[in-house]
Amino acid sequence: MEEELLLAREIDTWIRFALRNKVKVLDLDFRSCGTAHRAVYHKLPNVVLTSDILTELKLVYCRVEPREHIRLRSLKSLSLDGIPLSDETLIEILSGCPVLESLFIYKCCGLHKLNFTSLNLKNVVNGD
């Protein structure tokens, strides 16, 4: 367990490093971190959800638990795969992405209905 915590801290350090260096595309895939019997979700650092620079964000097997208002003002494409996600959290994410054009949702458990409005959203894919 301690080894997992150290690895999570190191991953968060790399994520912060990338964001400080103004990356526009961030692809975080933690699918292979678990085992055949147990899924492991990396808790997404809040700094990812408040980046004004990101234009494309892909999250796989992350836990999205915002601690403050989500603010992704430049984000145009968002892909969520294997994310435990409530309807309320998705609405909060979308409200913090005013220029979002594409939303891809795959195998996200916890969602019951997609109910939102966005003037810029042109492409929504909800797949299994």
PyMOL commands that place a pseudoatom at each C-alpha (Angstrom):
pseudoatom trace, name=CA, resn=MET, resi=1, chain=A, elem=C, hetatm=0, pos=[0.000, 0.000, 0.000]
pseudoatom trace, name=CA, resn=GLU, resi=2, chain=A, elem=C, hetatm=0, pos=[2.843, 2.383, 0.831]
pseudoatom trace, name=CA, resn=GLU, resi=3, chain=A, elem=C, hetatm=0, pos=[4.414, 1.663, -2.559]
pseudoatom trace, name=CA, resn=GLU, resi=4, chain=A, elem=C, hetatm=0, pos=[1.131, 2.593, -4.294]
pseudoatom trace, name=CA, resn=LEU, resi=5, chain=A, elem=C, hetatm=0, pos=[1.016, 5.876, -2.351]
pseudoatom trace, name=CA, resn=LEU, resi=6, chain=A, elem=C, hetatm=0, pos=[4.588, 6.737, -3.332]
pseudoatom trace, name=CA, resn=LEU, resi=7, chain=A, elem=C, hetatm=0, pos=[3.829, 5.956, -6.973]
pseudoatom trace, name=CA, resn=ALA, resi=8, chain=A, elem=C, hetatm=0, pos=[0.674, 8.118, -6.856]
pseudoatom trace, name=CA, resn=ARG, resi=9, chain=A, elem=C, hetatm=0, pos=[2.691, 11.045, -5.471]
pseudoatom trace, name=CA, resn=GLU, resi=10, chain=A, elem=C, hetatm=0, pos=[5.296, 10.626, -8.193]
pseudoatom trace, name=CA, resn=ILE, resi=11, chain=A, elem=C, hetatm=0, pos=[2.602, 10.538, -10.879]
pseudoatom trace, name=CA, resn=ASP, resi=12, chain=A, elem=C, hetatm=0, pos=[1.051, 13.714, -9.453]
pseudoatom trace, name=CA, resn=THR, resi=13, chain=A, elem=C, hetatm=0, pos=[4.465, 15.385, -9.532]
pseudoatom trace, name=CA, resn=TRP, resi=14, chain=A, elem=C, hetatm=0, pos=[4.809, 14.553, -13.249]
pseudoatom trace, name=CA, resn=ILE, resi=15, chain=A, elem=C, hetatm=0, pos=[1.287, 15.815, -13.942]
pseudoatom trace, name=CA, resn=ARG, resi=16, chain=A, elem=C, hetatm=0, pos=[2.029, 19.110, -12.176]
pseudoatom trace, name=CA, resn=PHE, resi=17, chain=A, elem=C, hetatm=0, pos=[5.325, 19.386, -14.078]
pseudoatom trace, name=CA, resn=ALA, resi=18, chain=A, elem=C, hetatm=0, pos=[3.500, 18.938, -17.403]
pseudoatom trace, name=CA, resn=LEU, resi=19, chain=A, elem=C, hetatm=0, pos=[0.879, 21.532, -16.518]
pseudoatom trace, name=CA, resn=ARG, resi=20, chain=A, elem=C, hetatm=0, pos=[3.486, 24.044, -15.302]
pseudoatom trace, name=CA, resn=ASN, resi=21, chain=A, elem=C, hetatm=0, pos=[5.129, 23.655, -18.696]
pseudoatom trace, name=CA, resn=LYS, resi=22, chain=A, elem=C, hetatm=0, pos=[1.827, 24.517, -20.365]
pseudoatom trace, name=CA, resn=VAL, resi=23, chain=A, elem=C, hetatm=0, pos=[0.972, 21.269, -22.129]
pseudoatom trace, name=CA, resn=LYS, resi=24, chain=A, elem=C, hetatm=0, pos=[-2.210, 21.586, -24.146]
pseudoatom trace, name=CA, resn=VAL, resi=25, chain=A, elem=C, hetatm=0, pos=[-2.976, 17.866, -24.478]
pseudoatom trace, name=CA, resn=LEU, resi=26, chain=A, elem=C, hetatm=0, pos=[-2.991, 15.579, -21.437]
pseudoatom trace, name=CA, resn=ASP, resi=27, chain=A, elem=C, hetatm=0, pos=[-3.671, 11.844, -21.772]
pseudoatom trace, name=CA, resn=LEU, resi=28, chain=A, elem=C, hetatm=0, pos=[-3.766, 9.954, -18.463]
pseudoatom trace, name=CA, resn=ASP, resi=29, chain=A, elem=C, hetatm=0, pos=[-4.420, 6.215, -18.746]
pseudoatom trace, name=CA, resn=PHE, resi=30, chain=A, elem=C, hetatm=0, pos=[-4.272, 4.164, -15.542]
pseudoatom trace, name=CA, resn=ARG, resi=31, chain=A, elem=C, hetatm=0, pos=[-6.093, 1.096, -16.878]
pseudoatom trace, name=CA, resn=SER, resi=32, chain=A, elem=C, hetatm=0, pos=[-3.084, -1.200, -16.413]
pseudoatom trace, name=CA, resn=CYS, resi=33, chain=A, elem=C, hetatm=0, pos=[-2.433, -0.123, -12.813]
pseudoatom trace, name=CA, resn=GLY, resi=34, chain=A, elem=C, hetatm=0, pos=[-4.927, -2.618, -11.396]
pseudoatom trace, name=CA, resn=THR, resi=35, chain=A, elem=C, hetatm=0, pos=[-5.081, -6.375, -11.463]
pseudoatom trace, name=CA, resn=ALA, resi=36, chain=A, elem=C, hetatm=0, pos=[-7.486, -8.820, -13.071]
pseudoatom trace, name=CA, resn=HIS, resi=37, chain=A, elem=C, hetatm=0, pos=[-9.449, -8.891, -9.806]
pseudoatom trace, name=CA, resn=ARG, resi=38, chain=A, elem=C, hetatm=0, pos=[-9.207, -5.277, -8.678]
pseudoatom trace, name=CA, resn=ALA, resi=39, chain=A, elem=C, hetatm=0, pos=[-9.459, -2.016, -10.583]
pseudoatom trace, name=CA, resn=VAL, resi=40, chain=A, elem=C, hetatm=0, pos=[-7.198, 0.769, -9.346]
pseudoatom trace, name=CA, resn=TYR, resi=41, chain=A, elem=C, hetatm=0, pos=[-8.240, 4.345, -10.012]
pseudoatom trace, name=CA, resn=HIS, resi=42, chain=A, elem=C, hetatm=0, pos=[-5.752, 7.171, -9.706]
pseudoatom trace, name=CA, resn=LYS, resi=43, chain=A, elem=C, hetatm=0, pos=[-7.221, 10.169, -7.894]
pseudoatom trace, name=CA, resn=LEU, resi=44, chain=A, elem=C, hetatm=0, pos=[-6.870, 13.060, -10.304]
pseudoatom trace, name=CA, resn=PRO, resi=45, chain=A, elem=C, hetatm=0, pos=[-5.037, 16.029, -8.758]
pseudoatom trace, name=CA, resn=ASN, resi=46, chain=A, elem=C, hetatm=0, pos=[-7.259, 19.104, -8.659]
pseudoatom trace, name=CA, resn=VAL, resi=47, chain=A, elem=C, hetatm=0, pos=[-4.701, 21.117, -10.640]
pseudoatom trace, name=CA, resn=VAL, resi=48, chain=A, elem=C, hetatm=0, pos=[-5.823, 19.239, -13.775]
pseudoatom trace, name=CA, resn=LEU, resi=49, chain=A, elem=C, hetatm=0, pos=[-9.378, 20.493, -13.297]
pseudoatom trace, name=CA, resn=THR, resi=50, chain=A, elem=C, hetatm=0, pos=[-8.309, 24.139, -13.038]
pseudoatom trace, name=CA, resn=SER, resi=51, chain=A, elem=C, hetatm=0, pos=[-5.991, 24.419, -16.034]
pseudoatom trace, name=CA, resn=ASP, resi=52, chain=A, elem=C, hetatm=0, pos=[-6.618, 27.341, -18.376]
pseudoatom trace, name=CA, resn=ILE, resi=53, chain=A, elem=C, hetatm=0, pos=[-4.132, 25.916, -20.910]
pseudoatom trace, name=CA, resn=LEU, resi=54, chain=A, elem=C, hetatm=0, pos=[-5.454, 22.389, -21.619]
pseudoatom trace, name=CA, resn=THR, resi=55, chain=A, elem=C, hetatm=0, pos=[-7.338, 22.030, -24.909]
pseudoatom trace, name=CA, resn=GLU, resi=56, chain=A, elem=C, hetatm=0, pos=[-7.647, 18.225, -24.889]
pseudoatom trace, name=CA, resn=LEU, resi=57, chain=A, elem=C, hetatm=0, pos=[-7.983, 15.931, -21.881]
pseudoatom trace, name=CA, resn=LYS, resi=58, chain=A, elem=C, hetatm=0, pos=[-8.292, 12.144, -21.889]
pseudoatom trace, name=CA, resn=LEU, resi=59, chain=A, elem=C, hetatm=0, pos=[-8.842, 10.357, -18.583]
pseudoatom trace, name=CA, resn=VAL, resi=60, chain=A, elem=C, hetatm=0, pos=[-8.867, 6.573, -18.197]
pseudoatom trace, name=CA, resn=TYR, resi=61, chain=A, elem=C, hetatm=0, pos=[-9.414, 4.902, -14.796]
pseudoatom trace, name=CA, resn=CYS, resi=62, chain=A, elem=C, hetatm=0, pos=[-9.159, 8.115, -12.793]
pseudoatom trace, name=CA, resn=ARG, resi=63, chain=A, elem=C, hetatm=0, pos=[-11.217, 9.261, -9.849]
pseudoatom trace, name=CA, resn=VAL, resi=64, chain=A, elem=C, hetatm=0, pos=[-12.538, 12.760, -10.461]
pseudoatom trace, name=CA, resn=GLU, resi=65, chain=A, elem=C, hetatm=0, pos=[-13.288, 14.355, -7.100]
pseudoatom trace, name=CA, resn=PRO, resi=66, chain=A, elem=C, hetatm=0, pos=[-13.103, 18.137, -7.479]
pseudoatom trace, name=CA, resn=ARG, resi=67, chain=A, elem=C, hetatm=0, pos=[-12.198, 20.050, -4.327]
pseudoatom trace, name=CA, resn=GLU, resi=68, chain=A, elem=C, hetatm=0, pos=[-12.978, 23.425, -5.892]
pseudoatom trace, name=CA, resn=HIS, resi=69, chain=A, elem=C, hetatm=0, pos=[-14.840, 24.762, -8.919]
pseudoatom trace, name=CA, resn=ILE, resi=70, chain=A, elem=C, hetatm=0, pos=[-13.769, 23.160, -12.162]
pseudoatom trace, name=CA, resn=ARG, resi=71, chain=A, elem=C, hetatm=0, pos=[-12.249, 25.703, -14.527]
pseudoatom trace, name=CA, resn=LEU, resi=72, chain=A, elem=C, hetatm=0, pos=[-11.080, 24.376, -17.889]
pseudoatom trace, name=CA, resn=ARG, resi=73, chain=A, elem=C, hetatm=0, pos=[-11.613, 27.499, -19.990]
pseudoatom trace, name=CA, resn=SER, resi=74, chain=A, elem=C, hetatm=0, pos=[-9.678, 26.324, -23.077]
pseudoatom trace, name=CA, resn=LEU, resi=75, chain=A, elem=C, hetatm=0, pos=[-10.766, 22.667, -23.107]
pseudoatom trace, name=CA, resn=LYS, resi=76, chain=A, elem=C, hetatm=0, pos=[-12.268, 21.650, -26.454]
pseudoatom trace, name=CA, resn=SER, resi=77, chain=A, elem=C, hetatm=0, pos=[-12.159, 17.842, -26.206]
pseudoatom trace, name=CA, resn=LEU, resi=78, chain=A, elem=C, hetatm=0, pos=[-12.816, 15.660, -23.173]
pseudoatom trace, name=CA, resn=SER, resi=79, chain=A, elem=C, hetatm=0, pos=[-12.678, 11.853, -23.119]
pseudoatom trace, name=CA, resn=LEU, resi=80, chain=A, elem=C, hetatm=0, pos=[-13.695, 9.875, -20.028]
pseudoatom trace, name=CA, resn=ASP, resi=81, chain=A, elem=C, hetatm=0, pos=[-13.166, 6.114, -19.977]
pseudoatom trace, name=CA, resn=GLY, resi=82, chain=A, elem=C, hetatm=0, pos=[-13.803, 3.788, -17.042]
pseudoatom trace, name=CA, resn=ILE, resi=83, chain=A, elem=C, hetatm=0, pos=[-14.402, 6.679, -14.650]
pseudoatom trace, name=CA, resn=PRO, resi=84, chain=A, elem=C, hetatm=0, pos=[-16.709, 6.337, -11.632]
pseudoatom trace, name=CA, resn=LEU, resi=85, chain=A, elem=C, hetatm=0, pos=[-18.809, 9.448, -12.205]
pseudoatom trace, name=CA, resn=SER, resi=86, chain=A, elem=C, hetatm=0, pos=[-22.085, 10.825, -10.873]
pseudoatom trace, name=CA, resn=ASP, resi=87, chain=A, elem=C, hetatm=0, pos=[-24.535, 12.878, -12.923]
pseudoatom trace, name=CA, resn=GLU, resi=88, chain=A, elem=C, hetatm=0, pos=[-23.789, 15.870, -10.670]
pseudoatom trace, name=CA, resn=THR, resi=89, chain=A, elem=C, hetatm=0, pos=[-20.021, 15.620, -11.168]
pseudoatom trace, name=CA, resn=LEU, resi=90, chain=A, elem=C, hetatm=0, pos=[-20.431, 15.422, -14.948]
pseudoatom trace, name=CA, resn=ILE, resi=91, chain=A, elem=C, hetatm=0, pos=[-22.643, 18.516, -14.913]
pseudoatom trace, name=CA, resn=GLU, resi=92, chain=A, elem=C, hetatm=0, pos=[-20.043, 20.309, -12.778]
pseudoatom trace, name=CA, resn=ILE, resi=93, chain=A, elem=C, hetatm=0, pos=[-17.287, 19.311, -15.219]
pseudoatom trace, name=CA, resn=LEU, resi=94, chain=A, elem=C, hetatm=0, pos=[-19.278, 20.497, -18.219]
pseudoatom trace, name=CA, resn=SER, resi=95, chain=A, elem=C, hetatm=0, pos=[-20.204, 23.796, -16.588]
pseudoatom trace, name=CA, resn=GLY, resi=96, chain=A, elem=C, hetatm=0, pos=[-16.483, 24.474, -16.095]
pseudoatom trace, name=CA, resn=CYS, resi=97, chain=A, elem=C, hetatm=0, pos=[-15.697, 23.864, -19.794]
pseudoatom trace, name=CA, resn=PRO, resi=98, chain=A, elem=C, hetatm=0, pos=[-17.326, 26.784, -21.661]
pseudoatom trace, name=CA, resn=VAL, resi=99, chain=A, elem=C, hetatm=0, pos=[-15.713, 26.061, -25.078]
pseudoatom trace, name=CA, resn=LEU, resi=100, chain=A, elem=C, hetatm=0, pos=[-16.034, 22.250, -25.018]
pseudoatom trace, name=CA, resn=GLU, resi=101, chain=A, elem=C, hetatm=0, pos=[-16.792, 20.913, -28.504]
pseudoatom trace, name=CA, resn=SER, resi=102, chain=A, elem=C, hetatm=0, pos=[-16.360, 17.126, -28.133]
pseudoatom trace, name=CA, resn=LEU, resi=103, chain=A, elem=C, hetatm=0, pos=[-17.305, 14.827, -25.259]
pseudoatom trace, name=CA, resn=PHE, resi=104, chain=A, elem=C, hetatm=0, pos=[-16.551, 11.097, -25.294]
pseudoatom trace, name=CA, resn=ILE, resi=105, chain=A, elem=C, hetatm=0, pos=[-17.857, 8.907, -22.456]
pseudoatom trace, name=CA, resn=TYR, resi=106, chain=A, elem=C, hetatm=0, pos=[-16.986, 5.189, -22.317]
pseudoatom trace, name=CA, resn=LYS, resi=107, chain=A, elem=C, hetatm=0, pos=[-17.821, 2.705, -19.565]
pseudoatom trace, name=CA, resn=CYS, resi=108, chain=A, elem=C, hetatm=0, pos=[-18.320, 5.339, -16.873]
pseudoatom trace, name=CA, resn=CYS, resi=109, chain=A, elem=C, hetatm=0, pos=[-20.225, 3.838, -13.969]
pseudoatom trace, name=CA, resn=GLY, resi=110, chain=A, elem=C, hetatm=0, pos=[-22.583, 5.935, -11.878]
pseudoatom trace, name=CA, resn=LEU, resi=111, chain=A, elem=C, hetatm=0, pos=[-24.139, 7.954, -14.686]
pseudoatom trace, name=CA, resn=HIS, resi=112, chain=A, elem=C, hetatm=0, pos=[-27.898, 7.644, -14.983]
pseudoatom trace, name=CA, resn=LYS, resi=113, chain=A, elem=C, hetatm=0, pos=[-28.811, 10.277, -17.533]
pseudoatom trace, name=CA, resn=LEU, resi=114, chain=A, elem=C, hetatm=0, pos=[-27.029, 12.870, -19.604]
pseudoatom trace, name=CA, resn=ASN, resi=115, chain=A, elem=C, hetatm=0, pos=[-28.918, 16.116, -19.192]
pseudoatom trace, name=CA, resn=PHE, resi=116, chain=A, elem=C, hetatm=0, pos=[-27.010, 19.285, -20.007]
pseudoatom trace, name=CA, resn=THR, resi=117, chain=A, elem=C, hetatm=0, pos=[-26.917, 22.142, -22.442]
pseudoatom trace, name=CA, resn=SER, resi=118, chain=A, elem=C, hetatm=0, pos=[-23.917, 23.648, -24.146]
pseudoatom trace, name=CA, resn=LEU, resi=119, chain=A, elem=C, hetatm=0, pos=[-23.837, 26.069, -27.037]
pseudoatom trace, name=CA, resn=ASN, resi=120, chain=A, elem=C, hetatm=0, pos=[-20.448, 24.871, -28.304]
pseudoatom trace, name=CA, resn=LEU, resi=121, chain=A, elem=C, hetatm=0, pos=[-20.827, 21.090, -27.906]
pseudoatom trace, name=CA, resn=LYS, resi=122, chain=A, elem=C, hetatm=0, pos=[-20.858, 19.566, -31.390]
pseudoatom trace, name=CA, resn=ASN, resi=123, chain=A, elem=C, hetatm=0, pos=[-19.968, 15.921, -30.764]
pseudoatom trace, name=CA, resn=VAL, resi=124, chain=A, elem=C, hetatm=0, pos=[-21.120, 13.645, -27.925]
pseudoatom trace, name=CA, resn=VAL, resi=125, chain=A, elem=C, hetatm=0, pos=[-20.284, 9.936, -27.920]
pseudoatom trace, name=CA, resn=ASN, resi=126, chain=A, elem=C, hetatm=0, pos=[-21.613, 7.698, -25.149]
pseudoatom trace, name=CA, resn=GLY, resi=127, chain=A, elem=C, hetatm=0, pos=[-20.284, 4.198, -25.766]
pseudoatom trace, name=CA, resn=ASP, resi=128, chain=A, elem=C, hetatm=0, pos=[-19.919, 0.964, -23.890]
for i in range(1, 128): cmd.bond("trace and resi %d" % i, "trace and resi %d" % (i + 1))
show_as sticks, trace
zoom trace
